[in-house]
Amino acid sequence: MSTSHRVADTDTISVITQRYMLALGQLRLEGVAYERFQHANSWKCTFDASGDSLLISPRRECMWIKAKAGDDPIHVRPGDLILFLDRLSVVAASDPSLLSDETPATPFALQPVSASQQIDLLIGHAHRDSSFVASAAPPIVHLPHAVRQHHPRPFAIAELLALTPTHTNLATDQPVLRRLTESLAIEIAAYLLATVEEPQRWMAGFADRHVAKALALLHSDVQTDWTLASLASAVGLSRSVFAQRFHELTGVPPTRYLRQVRLHQATVLLRDDKLSLGRISMMIGYQSEAAFNKAFLREFGVTPGRYRTRQRAPLSLS
């Protein structure tokens, strides 16, 4: 990297690691729960996480997963960990041929079992965090079990989670599940940072102090009607230089990024039934409920009201 605003190539990863892990230390998860299942030899199921983060780990047999139409199937082997941070639903099956839209889901494909029984599949979910850290992560993270020799900690944590009680006591077990899951998130991030060969778009903003400051401003103050000019002034750059650098490192213009941050924040606020849609729209910087509804539908494919209804059930299977 020859330009003056970036660090040297040999230092980039260390700078990103330091800033990302420091921010990750502030991560707090809510609504954490785990479920254990056995399945038939041939099966297909859709996991509707209603916008939550979703962790899937097969324990005994391979499975195939497709996050959305057009995606290539992901082959997930026993002991693998796969994390979805930005999907409303995920289709999984025992064979890739079953992932077709024409193939119906298998009735009663998965049967819940207790932690003391043999488990085929571990499913974990938590309310999706809208923080700077979570938004900087890739939407899908796949840790193959083959890397366990060099990165054992996330897999060890997952094994502990597989042994937790099926029906947790909220007063005693929930804090343990939350802390273990937060630790797992940190270990997954550490794995990504340790294995990346060059800065990826999902974390490149941490390598540039001006863009990192702009990202922090956008995430910490969604109500402000940030413009290109006001952001550039806040971070001490000209509009043209800031716009080019932000787009180059994040892949989207600042105004589009702000819209995404606002709408992801809305997914958190929608969990509170006491907040009206009009109130939420004002809290995230929209001047009208109609504008909020339109933007939310365009971003997530469902209206805020429909999303709120769906998220009341933490995880549904079909």
N, C-alpha and C positions, 0 to 999 in steps of 0.2 A: 504494500500500500504506500504509494509515493506521496499522496496529498497530505498536507499538514494537519488536516482536521482529524485524521485517523491515526491510530497507533500502528507501530510497525507490525509486520506479519508475525514475527516470532512472539510478540506480546499480546496479540489480539485475543487468543483463547483464554489466557490468564486474566485479562481484564474482564472479559465476558463472564468467566466463571466467578470471579470475585463479586461482581455486581449482581449477577443472577442469584447466586446462593445467599447473598446478604438479603435480597428482597424475598427470597423463598422462605427465609426464616420467619417472615411475618404471615405466612400462609395459615389460615384457620378454616377448617372444614366443618360443616354442619350436616345434619340429616344422614349420618353415616350408618349404613346397614349392610349386612352380608347374608346371602342365602346360598344353600347347598342343594344340589340336585343330582338325581340319577336319571339316565336317559336310556331309551331303547337302542337297538343296534342301528336302526335307520330312523332319522328324525329331522325335523325342520321346525324352527321356532323364530319368532320375532321378539326381540327385547325392546320394549318401549320405555326408555328411561325418562321420558318427559323433560328432557333438557338437562338431567343430572349428568355428572361424570359417571362413566360406567367402566368397571374393571371386570374382565372375563379371564378365567384361567381353567382350562381343562386339566383334569387330574389323572385320567387313565387312558383316554383315547384321543385321537386327532379329531379336529373339527375344522370347518371352513366358515369364514365370515365375510359378509359383504356389507359395507356401510351405507351405500346408496347405489341407485341404478347407474350403470356405466362404470363403476369401480371394478377393478380386478379382484377376484376372491383372495382372501388372506388365509394361508394355510397355518393353522395354530396347532402346535404339537403339545403333548402332555407336559405340564410344568411351565409352559410359556405363560407370559403375562401380556395382556393386550389392554390398553387403556384408551377409551374414547372420551374426548373432552368437548366435542362439538357436534354431536349427533342426537337427533330426537329418537331414532330407532335404528336397530342393527339386526340384520337377518343372519342367522347361524344355522348350520346343518351338518350332518354326518358325512355328506358327500357334496362336492361342488355342483354336481348335476341337479341337486335339489334346490339350489339357490335361485333358479329361474322364477320369474313372476308368475308363470303359469302353474307352478307346483304349489299346491296349498300347504299350509302349515300342518304338521302332524298333530292330531288331537292328543292332548295329555302327553306331549313330547317329553316334558320334564316333570319329574315328581320330586317334591321337596323331601329331604332327609335330614336327620339330626347329625350333629358333628361326630357322634360316636359311630355312625354308620359309614359304609364305604361311599365315597363321594366321586361322582363323575365330573362335576362342573361346579366351580365356585364363582358366584356373581356378587360383586360389590358395587354399591353406588353411594354417591354423596352429592349434596347440592352443589351445582356448578358455581365455582367462585368467579367473580367478575373482576378480580384484581388485576393489576398490571402483570403480575407473575403468571397467573393462569392464562391470560390472553396472549402472553408471549410464547406459550408452549404450542407445539404442533397438535393438530386435532386428533391424530392417531399415533400412539406409541406402542411398538411391539418389541418386547424383550424375549428373544428366544431362550429356551432353557439351556441351550448350548453355551451361552456366555456366562453361566453361573460360576464356573471355575474362577473366572477373573472378576466377577461382580456378584458375590454371593448374597449380599445383604438384602436387596429387594425380594429375592426368592425366599430367604429365611423369614422375612416379615410376612410374606404371603402365606407361608405354611402356618405361622401363628394365627393368622386371621381365619384360616380354614378350620382351626380348632376351637374357635370362639363359640359360645352357646348359640343355639338356633333362635331362641326367644330371649333377647337381652333384657336385663334389668336396667332401665334407663338411668337409675341413680348410680349404679356401680359399673356396669359394663360399657355403657355408651361413651364415657370419657376415655376408657381404654381403647375402644375401637377407633375413636376419633384420633387419638394420639398415634396409634399404630399406622393409621391411614395417612396422617400428615407426614410421618416418618417415611412411609413408602413413597409418597409423592416426592420428597426430598431425595431419596435414593434413586428414583427413576430419573429425576433431573440431573443428578450427579453422573449417572450412567450416560445420559445423552451428551453431557459436556465432556466426558472422558473419551467418548468414542467418535465424536465429530472431528472430521479432518479439516474443515474450514467453516467459518461462521455461516450458519444457515439463516434464511430470512426470518425465521421465527424468533431468533435471539440476537440478530445483528444490531438491533437498536441499542443494546447494552454496550456495544463497543464504541459508540459515539456519544460523547457527553451531552451534546446539544439535543440530539434526538431522544436520548434517555430522559433528559429533563422535560422535553415536550410530552413524551409518553406519560411521565409521572403527573404532569399537569392535567392532561386529558382524563386520566383515570381518577384523579383526586377531586376534580371539580367538573362534573358533567353538566351542571346547570348553566355554567357560563357559555354564552354564545361565541365560542372560540372561532376566530377567523384566521386565515393564513397570516394576515398582517399582525394580529395580536399575539399569536403564537411565536412568530418570528421575532417580534420585539421582546417577548418574555425570555427567549433563550439567547438573545444577542446576535442574531443573524439577519441578513437581508432576506426579503421575501423569496426572491428567486433562488438563492443558495439553500435556504431552509427547505423550500418546496422540493427541490431536486434531491436533496440529501434524504429527507424523510421518505419520499416515494421510493428512492433507491434501496433503502434499508428495510422498509416495512412492506413494500409492494403495493401500497395504496396511498392516495393523497390524504393529508391531515383531516380534511372535512369528512371524508368517508370513514376514516378510522374513528373519528369522534362519534359518528352515527352508530358504528358497530359497538363501541364501548357503552353508549347510552342504552342500546337495546339489550345488551347482555346484562347491564345493571337492572333493566326492567324485569328480566327473568328472575332475578333475586327478589325484587320488590313484589312481584306477583304472588309470591308464596304467602304474603300477609293478606288474608281475606278482609282485614279491616281497612285496607287502602283501596279507594275507588280507582278506576282506570283514569279518571280525570286528574286525580291527585298524583298518581304515578307519572303521568305525562308531564306534569309541571315539575316534579322532582328530578326528572332526567333531562329537562331543558326543552321540552316541546311546548309550543304555545297553545296547542289545541289537542283534544283527545282524538279528533279525526286524523290529524297529521301523525300522531303516535300510532294509531291503528294501522294506517296505510304503510308506515315504515316497518312496523313489526311484521306485518303480513308478508311484505317483500323480503325481509331478512330470513324469517323462519318458516314461511309457508302456512302459518296458522295465525288466527287473530289472537290478541292478548287474552280475550275472554276464554277462547277455546284452550289456549295454552294453560291458563289458570286451572281449568277443569281437569285437564290431563295430568298436571303435576301433583294433584292431591293424592294420586296413587303413585308411590315412589317407583314401583317397577311392575310392569304388566307383561304377561307372556301370551303369545297367540300362535 
